[in-house]
Amino acid sequence: MLVQLAVIGILWVGLSFWKRKFPRFFPKKLYPVDLIIFYLIYCIHRLSMVILKTSLLPEISLFAALLGIGLTLFLAVTRGEIVYSLFWLQFWRIFGILVIISYLTLLLIFGLKFVS
């Protein structure tokens, strides 16, 4: 699992460098964490297979679908319209926060199992 953390760190530094040095090839509203989410989903799958002996990918997919439906309804009720770019930006940021929390929780559980 240290390899996962090392890869996350390398990805973060590499994407931050890429964004700073080549800003026209990196969209303005896109941050390195937005791309690292894809790798974190893979890490959640690997950690859940080790810890729980089953994958959490179906639950993550179901949660993403429910989040999309809920966010669509929320934007429709509060704003009266759904702006496509705003929806995807908010969806991806909320989903990213929850993926990071899930990964850190699994990492903590793995660490506690490893210590005891």
C-alpha positions as CSV (number, residue, x, y, z in Angstrom):
1,M,0.0,0.0,0.0
2,L,3.0,2.2,0.3
3,V,3.4,1.8,-3.5
4,Q,-0.1,3.3,-3.9
5,L,0.8,6.3,-1.8
6,A,4.0,6.7,-3.7
7,V,2.2,6.6,-7.1
8,I,-0.4,9.1,-5.8
9,G,2.4,11.4,-4.7
10,I,4.2,11.1,-8.1
11,L,1.0,11.7,-10.0
12,W,0.2,14.7,-7.9
13,V,3.7,16.3,-8.4
14,G,3.7,15.4,-12.1
15,L,0.3,16.8,-12.8
16,S,1.0,19.9,-10.8
17,F,4.3,20.4,-12.7
18,W,2.4,19.8,-16.0
19,K,-0.3,22.3,-15.1
20,R,2.3,25.0,-14.2
21,K,4.6,24.5,-17.1
22,F,2.0,23.9,-19.9
23,P,-1.1,25.7,-18.9
24,R,-2.6,25.8,-22.4
25,F,-2.7,22.0,-22.5
26,F,-4.3,21.7,-19.0
27,P,-7.8,23.2,-18.7
28,K,-8.1,26.1,-16.3
29,K,-10.8,24.6,-14.0
30,L,-9.1,21.2,-13.9
31,Y,-6.9,20.4,-10.9
32,P,-4.5,17.5,-10.3
33,V,-6.9,15.9,-7.8
34,D,-9.6,15.7,-10.4
35,L,-7.4,13.3,-12.4
36,I,-6.1,11.4,-9.5
37,I,-9.6,10.3,-8.6
38,F,-9.5,7.7,-11.4
39,Y,-6.4,6.1,-9.7
40,L,-8.0,6.4,-6.3
41,I,-11.0,4.4,-7.5
42,Y,-8.6,1.6,-8.6
43,C,-6.8,1.8,-5.2
44,I,-10.2,1.5,-3.4
45,H,-10.9,-1.6,-5.5
46,R,-7.5,-3.2,-4.6
47,L,-7.7,-2.3,-0.9
48,S,-11.3,-3.5,-0.6
49,M,-10.3,-6.8,-2.2
50,V,-7.5,-7.2,0.4
51,I,-9.5,-6.1,3.4
52,L,-13.1,-7.1,2.7
53,K,-12.4,-9.9,0.2
54,T,-15.0,-8.2,-2.1
55,S,-14.9,-5.1,-4.4
56,L,-16.5,-1.8,-3.5
57,L,-16.8,-0.8,-7.2
58,P,-20.5,-1.7,-7.5
59,E,-21.3,0.4,-4.4
60,I,-19.2,3.3,-5.8
61,S,-21.1,3.1,-9.1
62,L,-24.4,3.1,-7.3
63,F,-23.4,6.0,-5.2
64,A,-22.3,8.0,-8.3
65,A,-25.6,7.3,-10.0
66,L,-27.6,8.4,-6.9
67,L,-25.4,11.5,-6.5
68,G,-26.0,12.4,-10.1
69,I,-29.8,12.1,-9.7
70,G,-29.8,14.0,-6.5
71,L,-27.6,16.8,-7.8
72,T,-29.8,17.1,-10.9
73,L,-32.9,17.4,-8.8
74,F,-31.2,19.9,-6.5
75,L,-30.0,22.1,-9.3
76,A,-33.4,21.9,-11.0
77,V,-35.2,23.0,-7.9
78,T,-32.9,25.7,-6.7
79,R,-31.8,27.3,-10.0
80,G,-34.8,26.3,-12.2
81,E,-32.4,25.0,-14.8
82,I,-29.5,22.6,-15.1
83,V,-26.3,24.1,-16.5
84,Y,-24.3,21.3,-18.0
85,S,-20.8,22.5,-17.1
86,L,-21.8,23.5,-13.6
87,F,-23.5,20.1,-13.0
88,W,-20.4,18.1,-14.1
89,L,-18.0,20.3,-12.1
90,Q,-20.1,20.0,-8.9
91,F,-20.7,16.3,-9.5
92,W,-17.0,15.5,-10.0
93,R,-15.9,17.6,-7.0
94,I,-18.4,16.1,-4.6
95,F,-17.7,12.6,-5.9
96,G,-14.0,13.2,-5.6
97,I,-14.3,14.3,-2.0
98,L,-16.2,11.1,-1.2
99,V,-13.8,8.9,-3.0
100,I,-10.9,10.4,-1.1
101,I,-12.7,9.9,2.2
102,S,-13.5,6.3,1.2
103,Y,-9.8,5.7,0.3
104,L,-8.5,7.2,3.5
105,T,-11.0,5.1,5.6
106,L,-9.9,1.9,3.8
107,L,-6.2,2.9,4.3
108,L,-6.8,3.4,8.0
109,I,-8.6,0.1,8.4
110,F,-5.7,-1.6,6.5
111,G,-3.2,0.1,8.8
112,L,-5.1,-1.0,11.9
113,K,-5.3,-4.6,10.7
114,F,-1.6,-4.5,9.8
115,V,-0.6,-3.2,13.2
116,S,-2.7,-5.6,15.2
